[in-house]
Amino acid sequence: MRKKRHDKRLDAARAMPPLANRAGAGAFDPMESEAMAWLASRPEIRSYVFDKAKQHGLIEFDRETKTWKGVDY
């Protein structure tokens, strides 16, 4: 069976140290997750997420104001 290909920028996640999945008891909350915070701090992963949002037409660049915004903003 062939391995599924992925964007190489996601390889940054391979170096993630052991981190808590959630703070305290209860359901998983990505806003409280040490693992999510670590992933979001990696430039490669941030670039990947931004490029995917742009590629799928979720954000757009306004040449007049020179800013990025969500298409529904």
C-alpha positions in Angstrom: 0.0 0.0 0.0 1.4 3.4 -1.0 1.7 6.2 1.5 -0.6 9.1 1.0 1.2 12.2 -0.1 1.0 15.4 1.9 2.4 18.9 1.7 6.0 18.8 3.0 5.3 21.8 5.2 3.3 19.5 7.5 6.5 17.6 8.2 7.2 20.2 10.9 4.6 18.3 13.0 7.0 15.3 13.1 9.2 17.2 15.6 6.4 18.0 18.1 7.3 17.1 21.7 4.8 15.4 24.0 2.2 18.0 24.8 -1.2 18.0 26.6 -4.2 17.6 24.4 -6.4 19.5 26.8 -6.1 21.5 30.0 -8.1 19.7 32.7 -11.0 17.4 32.3 -13.7 17.7 29.7 -14.1 17.7 25.9 -11.2 18.6 23.7 -10.9 22.4 23.2 -8.4 23.4 20.5 -8.1 26.8 22.1 -6.7 25.2 25.3 -4.6 22.6 23.6 -0.8 22.8 24.0 -0.5 20.6 20.9 -2.6 23.0 18.8 -0.6 26.0 20.2 2.7 24.3 19.2 1.4 23.5 15.7 0.2 27.0 15.2 3.6 28.4 16.2 5.4 26.6 13.4 5.9 28.9 10.4 5.6 26.1 7.9 2.2 25.0 9.2 1.0 28.6 9.4 2.0 29.0 5.7 0.2 25.8 4.8 -3.1 26.9 6.4 -2.9 30.4 4.8 -2.2 28.9 1.4 -5.0 26.4 1.7 -7.5 29.2 2.7 -6.3 31.2 -0.3 -6.4 28.2 -2.7 -10.0 27.4 -1.7 -11.1 31.0 -2.2 -11.9 31.6 1.4 -9.7 34.7 1.7 -8.8 37.3 -0.9 -6.3 40.2 -1.2 -7.7 43.7 -1.6 -5.3 45.6 -3.9 -6.8 48.9 -3.0 -6.4 48.6 0.8 -3.5 46.1 0.5 -5.1 43.8 3.1 -6.3 40.2 3.2 -9.9 39.5 4.3 -12.4 36.7 4.3 -14.6 36.6 1.3 -17.8 36.9 3.4 -16.5 39.9 5.4 
